[in-house]
Amino acid sequence: QVMLVESGGGLVQAGGSLRLSCAASGSFFSISSMGWYRQAPGKQRELVARITSGGSTTYADSVKGRFTISRDNAKSTVYLQMNSLNAEDTAVYYCNAIIFRVALRDYWGQGTQVTVSS
């Protein structure tokens, strides 16, 4: 099995910063892409940022210029640097990975809570 474990969430004041980490472990051949999604109470889960194996990145319009996604291939880890946080960023953030083991499929972490106080 493949496991994704997130860390780095917490409570911050508006204007502050957090850095989320997600490490993939287990037996797999390769990671096609990794990304971050978030879900606020009463709202649908949405894509925040994604990075492919080739280094291409995608960001939600709401976080462009404030969030930066990066990866460490040697450690199978993806990071999300979040700056200039505001109350609208409050959500549970989930790590996602498209991984090839016996076939390509999506894997999800359990989520980490980010709360921004205004």
N, C-alpha and C positions, 0 to 999 in steps of 0.2 A: 504494500500500500504506500501511497504518497501522502505526506502530511505537510500542511502549510501552517506556520505559527507566526502570528503578528505580535508586535510589541511597540511600545512608544506612545500609546495613547495616554490621555490624562486631562486635567482641568487647567486651562490657561485663560488669561485675560485677553480681551480684544486687542489686536495689534501684536500679540505674541507669536511665538513659533513653536512647532513641534516637528520631530522627525520620526516617522514610522518606519519599521523594518518588518520584512517578511522573509523567512527562511524556509526553503523547500528541502525536505529530507525524504529518504526512502530509496527504492530502486527504480530508476527510470533511465531512459536513453538520452533524452534531451528535453529542454524547455523551449517551446516555441516562442512564447511571450508571457509576460507577467504584468499585472496591473492592479489598480486600486479602485474599488467601488465604495459607495457610501449609501446609507439608508437612514433617513431621519424619521421620527415617529409620524405615522400617518401618510408617509410618502413612499413612492416607489424607489427601489434601488437604482442608482445611476452610476455611470462610469465617471470616474474622476481623472484617471490618467492610465496610460498603458505604454509599455515599451516592448518592442519586438526583439527577437534574437539578433537582428541586424542593426539594432540601435535606434530605429524609428520610434518617435513618440507621438502620442495623441493626448490632448487635454480637453476637458470640458471648458466651455467658454467662461464659466463662472470662476475658474481657478487659474486661467492663463495669466502669466506674469507674477503669480504669487506662489504657486506650487511647482516643484521640480521633481521628476521621477528619474531614478538612476538605478544601476544594477552592478553587482559584483558577481561575475560569472563563476569565478573560482569557488565562491561560497554559496552559489545558487540562491542569492539574496537580492531582493528588490527593496528600494528605499523610496520614501516620499517625504521630501522636505517641504514643510508647510509654513509659509511666512505670511505676515499681515492677516492673521486669522480674524474672522468676524463671527457673529452669532449664527449666521446662516451656514457656517461650516460645521456646526454641531451635528453629529451623527455617529453611527457605528460604521467604522471603516473596515472593509473586507478585502483581503488579499485574494487575488485570482491568478491562476496559472493554467496555460494550455500546455500539457505535457505529453510527450510520447513515451509510453511504456510498452504496452502491447498494441496500442492504438492511440491516436490523438483524442484527448478528452479534457474537459474542464475540471479543475480542482479548486476548492474554496477553503479559506481559513475560517475560524470561528468568529473573527471580528474583534476589534479593539475600539473602545469608546473614546471619542474626542468631544469634549465639552468646552465651549468658548463662552465665557461670561462677559456680559456687556455692562 
